[in-house]
């Protein structure tokens, strides 16, 4: 585990921003819906 001190505030904000962007790009409801629809389309095409 990594601990930040007061001098690392910019680094903390950068990590938080990157984490937010990662979650938004991979787990946002519209992204998840698109992924599920693609899975369903593949499943239907295989039948």
mmCIF file of the N, C-alpha and C atoms, coordinates in Angstrom:
data_MODEL
# 
_entry.id   MODEL 
# 
loop_
_atom_site.group_PDB 
_atom_site.id 
_atom_site.type_symbol 
_atom_site.label_atom_id 
_atom_site.label_alt_id 
_atom_site.label_comp_id 
_atom_site.label_asym_id 
_atom_site.label_entity_id 
_atom_site.label_seq_id 
_atom_site.pdbx_PDB_ins_code 
_atom_site.Cartn_x 
_atom_site.Cartn_y 
_atom_site.Cartn_z 
_atom_site.occupancy 
_atom_site.B_iso_or_equiv 
_atom_site.pdbx_formal_charge 
_atom_site.auth_seq_id 
_atom_site.auth_comp_id 
_atom_site.auth_asym_id 
_atom_site.auth_atom_id 
_atom_site.pdbx_PDB_model_num 
ATOM 1   N N  . UNK A 1 1  ? 0.848   -1.178  0.000   1.00 0.00 ? 1  UNK A N  1 
ATOM 2   C CA . UNK A 1 1  ? 0.000   0.000   0.000   1.00 0.00 ? 1  UNK A CA 1 
ATOM 3   C C  . UNK A 1 1  ? 0.892   1.238   0.000   1.00 0.00 ? 1  UNK A C  1 
ATOM 4   N N  . UNK A 1 2  ? 0.445   2.247   -0.689  1.00 0.00 ? 2  UNK A N  1 
ATOM 5   C CA . UNK A 1 2  ? 1.229   3.472   -0.817  1.00 0.00 ? 2  UNK A CA 1 
ATOM 6   C C  . UNK A 1 2  ? 0.542   4.591   -0.049  1.00 0.00 ? 2  UNK A C  1 
ATOM 7   N N  . UNK A 1 3  ? 1.305   5.332   0.734   1.00 0.00 ? 3  UNK A N  1 
ATOM 8   C CA . UNK A 1 3  ? 0.751   6.446   1.495   1.00 0.00 ? 3  UNK A CA 1 
ATOM 9   C C  . UNK A 1 3  ? 1.243   7.755   0.911   1.00 0.00 ? 3  UNK A C  1 
ATOM 10  N N  . UNK A 1 4  ? 0.346   8.715   0.808   1.00 0.00 ? 4  UNK A N  1 
ATOM 11  C CA . UNK A 1 4  ? 0.664   10.021  0.256   1.00 0.00 ? 4  UNK A CA 1 
ATOM 12  C C  . UNK A 1 4  ? 0.855   11.027  1.378   1.00 0.00 ? 4  UNK A C  1 
ATOM 13  N N  . UNK A 1 5  ? 1.762   11.945  1.178   1.00 0.00 ? 5  UNK A N  1 
ATOM 14  C CA . UNK A 1 5  ? 1.871   13.052  2.123   1.00 0.00 ? 5  UNK A CA 1 
ATOM 15  C C  . UNK A 1 5  ? 1.352   14.321  1.444   1.00 0.00 ? 5  UNK A C  1 
ATOM 16  N N  . UNK A 1 6  ? 1.422   15.447  2.125   1.00 0.00 ? 6  UNK A N  1 
ATOM 17  C CA . UNK A 1 6  ? 0.866   16.688  1.582   1.00 0.00 ? 6  UNK A CA 1 
ATOM 18  C C  . UNK A 1 6  ? 1.547   17.135  0.297   1.00 0.00 ? 6  UNK A C  1 
ATOM 19  N N  . UNK A 1 7  ? 2.753   16.706  0.063   1.00 0.00 ? 7  UNK A N  1 
ATOM 20  C CA . UNK A 1 7  ? 3.467   17.097  -1.144  1.00 0.00 ? 7  UNK A CA 1 
ATOM 21  C C  . UNK A 1 7  ? 2.992   16.329  -2.378  1.00 0.00 ? 7  UNK A C  1 
ATOM 22  N N  . UNK A 1 8  ? 2.222   15.300  -2.176  1.00 0.00 ? 8  UNK A N  1 
ATOM 23  C CA . UNK A 1 8  ? 1.782   14.441  -3.281  1.00 0.00 ? 8  UNK A CA 1 
ATOM 24  C C  . UNK A 1 8  ? 0.359   14.729  -3.746  1.00 0.00 ? 8  UNK A C  1 
ATOM 25  N N  . UNK A 1 9  ? -0.193  15.871  -3.375  1.00 0.00 ? 9  UNK A N  1 
ATOM 26  C CA . UNK A 1 9  ? -1.593  16.157  -3.718  1.00 0.00 ? 9  UNK A CA 1 
ATOM 27  C C  . UNK A 1 9  ? -1.839  16.115  -5.220  1.00 0.00 ? 9  UNK A C  1 
ATOM 28  N N  . UNK A 1 10 ? -0.913  16.655  -6.012  1.00 0.00 ? 10 UNK A N  1 
ATOM 29  C CA . UNK A 1 10 ? -1.087  16.628  -7.466  1.00 0.00 ? 10 UNK A CA 1 
ATOM 30  C C  . UNK A 1 10 ? -1.105  15.196  -7.988  1.00 0.00 ? 10 UNK A C  1 
ATOM 31  N N  . UNK A 1 11 ? -0.256  14.365  -7.424  1.00 0.00 ? 11 UNK A N  1 
ATOM 32  C CA . UNK A 1 11 ? -0.217  12.968  -7.835  1.00 0.00 ? 11 UNK A CA 1 
ATOM 33  C C  . UNK A 1 11 ? -1.514  12.254  -7.470  1.00 0.00 ? 11 UNK A C  1 
ATOM 34  N N  . UNK A 1 12 ? -2.051  12.559  -6.316  1.00 0.00 ? 12 UNK A N  1 
ATOM 35  C CA . UNK A 1 12 ? -3.317  11.962  -5.890  1.00 0.00 ? 12 UNK A CA 1 
ATOM 36  C C  . UNK A 1 12 ? -4.435  12.372  -6.834  1.00 0.00 ? 12 UNK A C  1 
ATOM 37  N N  . UNK A 1 13 ? -4.508  13.641  -7.181  1.00 0.00 ? 13 UNK A N  1 
ATOM 38  C CA . UNK A 1 13 ? -5.545  14.112  -8.094  1.00 0.00 ? 13 UNK A CA 1 
ATOM 39  C C  . UNK A 1 13 ? -5.397  13.473  -9.475  1.00 0.00 ? 13 UNK A C  1 
ATOM 40  N N  . UNK A 1 14 ? -4.164  13.288  -9.919  1.00 0.00 ? 14 UNK A N  1 
ATOM 41  C CA . UNK A 1 14 ? -3.937  12.651  -11.215 1.00 0.00 ? 14 UNK A CA 1 
ATOM 42  C C  . UNK A 1 14 ? -4.398  11.196  -11.196 1.00 0.00 ? 14 UNK A C  1 
ATOM 43  N N  . UNK A 1 15 ? -4.075  10.481  -10.124 1.00 0.00 ? 15 UNK A N  1 
ATOM 44  C CA . UNK A 1 15 ? -4.494  9.084   -9.996  1.00 0.00 ? 15 UNK A CA 1 
ATOM 45  C C  . UNK A 1 15 ? -6.019  8.998   -9.917  1.00 0.00 ? 15 UNK A C  1 
ATOM 46  N N  . UNK A 1 16 ? -6.636  9.890   -9.166  1.00 0.00 ? 16 UNK A N  1 
ATOM 47  C CA . UNK A 1 16 ? -8.098  9.888   -9.069  1.00 0.00 ? 16 UNK A CA 1 
ATOM 48  C C  . UNK A 1 16 ? -8.735  10.152  -10.427 1.00 0.00 ? 16 UNK A C  1 
ATOM 49  N N  . UNK A 1 17 ? -8.165  11.086  -11.185 1.00 0.00 ? 17 UNK A N  1 
ATOM 50  C CA . UNK A 1 17 ? -8.700  11.409  -12.509 1.00 0.00 ? 17 UNK A CA 1 
ATOM 51  C C  . UNK A 1 17 ? -8.568  10.201  -13.440 1.00 0.00 ? 17 UNK A C  1 
ATOM 52  N N  . UNK A 1 18 ? -7.394  9.559   -13.431 1.00 0.00 ? 18 UNK A N  1 
ATOM 53  C CA . UNK A 1 18 ? -7.190  8.391   -14.287 1.00 0.00 ? 18 UNK A CA 1 
ATOM 54  C C  . UNK A 1 18 ? -8.136  7.256   -13.917 1.00 0.00 ? 18 UNK A C  1 
ATOM 55  N N  . UNK A 1 19 ? -8.333  7.057   -12.622 1.00 0.00 ? 19 UNK A N  1 
ATOM 56  C CA . UNK A 1 19 ? -9.256  6.022   -12.174 1.00 0.00 ? 19 UNK A CA 1 
ATOM 57  C C  . UNK A 1 19 ? -10.683 6.337   -12.609 1.00 0.00 ? 19 UNK A C  1 
ATOM 58  N N  . UNK A 1 20 ? -11.081 7.584   -12.459 1.00 0.00 ? 20 UNK A N  1 
ATOM 59  C CA . UNK A 1 20 ? -12.419 8.006   -12.889 1.00 0.00 ? 20 UNK A CA 1 
ATOM 60  C C  . UNK A 1 20 ? -12.605 7.755   -14.384 1.00 0.00 ? 20 UNK A C  1 
ATOM 61  N N  . UNK A 1 21 ? -11.624 8.119   -15.190 1.00 0.00 ? 21 UNK A N  1 
ATOM 62  C CA . UNK A 1 21 ? -11.716 7.920   -16.634 1.00 0.00 ? 21 UNK A CA 1 
ATOM 63  C C  . UNK A 1 21 ? -11.776 6.432   -16.982 1.00 0.00 ? 21 UNK A C  1 
ATOM 64  N N  . UNK A 1 22 ? -10.994 5.618   -16.293 1.00 0.00 ? 22 UNK A N  1 
ATOM 65  C CA . UNK A 1 22 ? -11.012 4.173   -16.535 1.00 0.00 ? 22 UNK A CA 1 
ATOM 66  C C  . UNK A 1 22 ? -12.387 3.586   -16.244 1.00 0.00 ? 22 UNK A C  1 
ATOM 67  N N  . UNK A 1 23 ? -12.944 3.966   -15.110 1.00 0.00 ? 23 UNK A N  1 
ATOM 68  C CA . UNK A 1 23 ? -14.266 3.451   -14.735 1.00 0.00 ? 23 UNK A CA 1 
ATOM 69  C C  . UNK A 1 23 ? -15.314 3.931   -15.729 1.00 0.00 ? 23 UNK A C  1 
ATOM 70  N N  . UNK A 1 24 ? -15.245 5.186   -16.100 1.00 0.00 ? 24 UNK A N  1 
ATOM 71  C CA . UNK A 1 24 ? -16.209 5.739   -17.058 1.00 0.00 ? 24 UNK A CA 1 
ATOM 72  C C  . UNK A 1 24 ? -16.111 5.021   -18.396 1.00 0.00 ? 24 UNK A C  1 
ATOM 73  N N  . UNK A 1 25 ? -14.898 4.746   -18.852 1.00 0.00 ? 25 UNK A N  1 
ATOM 74  C CA . UNK A 1 25 ? -14.699 4.121   -20.164 1.00 0.00 ? 25 UNK A CA 1 
ATOM 75  C C  . UNK A 1 25 ? -15.037 2.641   -20.178 1.00 0.00 ? 25 UNK A C  1 
ATOM 76  N N  . UNK A 1 26 ? -15.033 1.982   -19.014 1.00 0.00 ? 26 UNK A N  1 
ATOM 77  C CA . UNK A 1 26 ? -15.246 0.533   -18.991 1.00 0.00 ? 26 UNK A CA 1 
ATOM 78  C C  . UNK A 1 26 ? -16.522 0.090   -18.289 1.00 0.00 ? 26 UNK A C  1 
ATOM 79  N N  . UNK A 1 27 ? -17.074 0.918   -17.426 1.00 0.00 ? 27 UNK A N  1 
ATOM 80  C CA . UNK A 1 27 ? -18.205 0.460   -16.622 1.00 0.00 ? 27 UNK A CA 1 
ATOM 81  C C  . UNK A 1 27 ? -19.409 1.392   -16.640 1.00 0.00 ? 27 UNK A C  1 
ATOM 82  N N  . UNK A 1 28 ? -19.366 2.431   -17.453 1.00 0.00 ? 28 UNK A N  1 
ATOM 83  C CA . UNK A 1 28 ? -20.519 3.330   -17.602 1.00 0.00 ? 28 UNK A CA 1 
ATOM 84  C C  . UNK A 1 28 ? -21.689 2.509   -18.146 1.00 0.00 ? 28 UNK A C  1 
ATOM 85  N N  . UNK A 1 29 ? -22.908 2.858   -17.773 1.00 0.00 ? 29 UNK A N  1 
ATOM 86  C CA . UNK A 1 29 ? -24.057 2.038   -18.167 1.00 0.00 ? 29 UNK A CA 1 
ATOM 87  C C  . UNK A 1 29 ? -24.163 1.892   -19.689 1.00 0.00 ? 29 UNK A C  1 
ATOM 88  N N  . UNK A 1 30 ? -23.881 2.933   -20.439 1.00 0.00 ? 30 UNK A N  1 
ATOM 89  C CA . UNK A 1 30 ? -23.989 2.820   -21.898 1.00 0.00 ? 30 UNK A CA 1 
ATOM 90  C C  . UNK A 1 30 ? -22.921 1.880   -22.464 1.00 0.00 ? 30 UNK A C  1 
ATOM 91  N N  . UNK A 1 31 ? -21.740 1.872   -21.874 1.00 0.00 ? 31 UNK A N  1 
ATOM 92  C CA . UNK A 1 31 ? -20.675 0.966   -22.313 1.00 0.00 ? 31 UNK A CA 1 
ATOM 93  C C  . UNK A 1 31 ? -21.062 -0.469  -22.004 1.00 0.00 ? 31 UNK A C  1 
ATOM 94  N N  . UNK A 1 32 ? -21.564 -0.705  -20.820 1.00 0.00 ? 32 UNK A N  1 
ATOM 95  C CA . UNK A 1 32 ? -21.962 -2.056  -20.419 1.00 0.00 ? 32 UNK A CA 1 
ATOM 96  C C  . UNK A 1 32 ? -23.110 -2.558  -21.306 1.00 0.00 ? 32 UNK A C  1 
ATOM 97  N N  . UNK A 1 33 ? -24.068 -1.694  -21.592 1.00 0.00 ? 33 UNK A N  1 
ATOM 98  C CA . UNK A 1 33 ? -25.187 -2.084  -22.459 1.00 0.00 ? 33 UNK A CA 1 
ATOM 99  C C  . UNK A 1 33 ? -24.682 -2.461  -23.840 1.00 0.00 ? 33 UNK A C  1 
ATOM 100 N N  . UNK A 1 34 ? -23.774 -1.656  -24.393 1.00 0.00 ? 34 UNK A N  1 
ATOM 101 C CA . UNK A 1 34 ? -23.207 -1.983  -25.706 1.00 0.00 ? 34 UNK A CA 1 
ATOM 102 C C  . UNK A 1 34 ? -22.491 -3.329  -25.682 1.00 0.00 ? 34 UNK A C  1 
ATOM 103 N N  . UNK A 1 35 ? -21.731 -3.590  -24.634 1.00 0.00 ? 35 UNK A N  1 
ATOM 104 C CA . UNK A 1 35 ? -21.027 -4.871  -24.528 1.00 0.00 ? 35 UNK A CA 1 
ATOM 105 C C  . UNK A 1 35 ? -22.010 -6.037  -24.444 1.00 0.00 ? 35 UNK A C  1 
ATOM 106 N N  . UNK A 1 36 ? -23.074 -5.861  -23.667 1.00 0.00 ? 36 UNK A N  1 
ATOM 107 C CA . UNK A 1 36 ? -24.078 -6.922  -23.551 1.00 0.00 ? 36 UNK A CA 1 
ATOM 108 C C  . UNK A 1 36 ? -24.795 -7.156  -24.870 1.00 0.00 ? 36 UNK A C  1 
ATOM 109 N N  . UNK A 1 37 ? -25.098 -6.091  -25.594 1.00 0.00 ? 37 UNK A N  1 
ATOM 110 C CA . UNK A 1 37 ? -25.759 -6.244  -26.894 1.00 0.00 ? 37 UNK A CA 1 
ATOM 111 C C  . UNK A 1 37 ? -24.861 -6.965  -27.888 1.00 0.00 ? 37 UNK A C  1 
ATOM 112 N N  . UNK A 1 38 ? -23.559 -6.690  -27.850 1.00 0.00 ? 38 UNK A N  1 
ATOM 113 C CA . UNK A 1 38 ? -22.623 -7.390  -28.743 1.00 0.00 ? 38 UNK A CA 1 
ATOM 114 C C  . UNK A 1 38 ? -22.559 -8.873  -28.400 1.00 0.00 ? 38 UNK A C  1 
ATOM 115 N N  . UNK A 1 39 ? -22.545 -9.185  -27.112 1.00 0.00 ? 39 UNK A N  1 
ATOM 116 C CA . UNK A 1 39 ? -22.530 -10.590 -26.689 1.00 0.00 ? 39 UNK A CA 1 
ATOM 117 C C  . UNK A 1 39 ? -23.798 -11.280 -27.164 1.00 0.00 ? 39 UNK A C  1 
ATOM 118 N N  . UNK A 1 40 ? -24.934 -10.608 -27.010 1.00 0.00 ? 40 UNK A N  1 
ATOM 119 C CA . UNK A 1 40 ? -26.204 -11.189 -27.429 1.00 0.00 ? 40 UNK A CA 1 
ATOM 120 C C  . UNK A 1 40 ? -26.238 -11.370 -28.945 1.00 0.00 ? 40 UNK A C  1 
ATOM 121 N N  . UNK A 1 41 ? -25.706 -10.406 -29.690 1.00 0.00 ? 41 UNK A N  1 
ATOM 122 C CA . UNK A 1 41 ? -25.687 -10.527 -31.159 1.00 0.00 ? 41 UNK A CA 1 
ATOM 123 C C  . UNK A 1 41 ? -24.832 -11.701 -31.590 1.00 0.00 ? 41 UNK A C  1 
ATOM 124 N N  . UNK A 1 42 ? -23.719 -11.918 -30.938 1.00 0.00 ? 42 UNK A N  1 
ATOM 125 C CA . UNK A 1 42 ? -22.863 -13.066 -31.276 1.00 0.00 ? 42 UNK A CA 1 
ATOM 126 C C  . UNK A 1 42 ? -23.582 -14.364 -30.936 1.00 0.00 ? 42 UNK A C  1 
ATOM 127 N N  . UNK A 1 43 ? -24.234 -14.378 -29.798 1.00 0.00 ? 43 UNK A N  1 
ATOM 128 C CA . UNK A 1 43 ? -24.947 -15.594 -29.382 1.00 0.00 ? 43 UNK A CA 1 
ATOM 129 C C  . UNK A 1 43 ? -26.049 -15.930 -30.366 1.00 0.00 ? 43 UNK A C  1 
ATOM 130 N N  . UNK A 1 44 ? -26.799 -14.921 -30.827 1.00 0.00 ? 44 UNK A N  1 
ATOM 131 C CA . UNK A 1 44 ? -27.888 -15.142 -31.775 1.00 0.00 ? 44 UNK A CA 1 
ATOM 132 C C  . UNK A 1 44 ? -27.334 -15.625 -33.111 1.00 0.00 ? 44 UNK A C  1 
ATOM 133 N N  . UNK A 1 45 ? -26.221 -15.049 -33.557 1.00 0.00 ? 45 UNK A N  1 
ATOM 134 C CA . UNK A 1 45 ? -25.652 -15.439 -34.835 1.00 0.00 ? 45 UNK A CA 1 
ATOM 135 C C  . UNK A 1 45 ? -25.098 -16.866 -34.813 1.00 0.00 ? 45 UNK A C  1 
ATOM 136 N N  . UNK A 1 46 ? -24.738 -17.358 -33.643 1.00 0.00 ? 46 UNK A N  1 
ATOM 137 C CA . UNK A 1 46 ? -24.210 -18.718 -33.533 1.00 0.00 ? 46 UNK A CA 1 
ATOM 138 C C  . UNK A 1 46 ? -25.313 -19.763 -33.507 1.00 0.00 ? 46 UNK A C  1 
ATOM 139 N N  . UNK A 1 47 ? -26.528 -19.355 -33.268 1.00 0.00 ? 47 UNK A N  1 
ATOM 140 C CA . UNK A 1 47 ? -27.625 -20.325 -33.182 1.00 0.00 ? 47 UNK A CA 1 
ATOM 141 C C  . UNK A 1 47 ? -28.126 -20.720 -34.542 1.00 0.00 ? 47 UNK A C  1 
# 
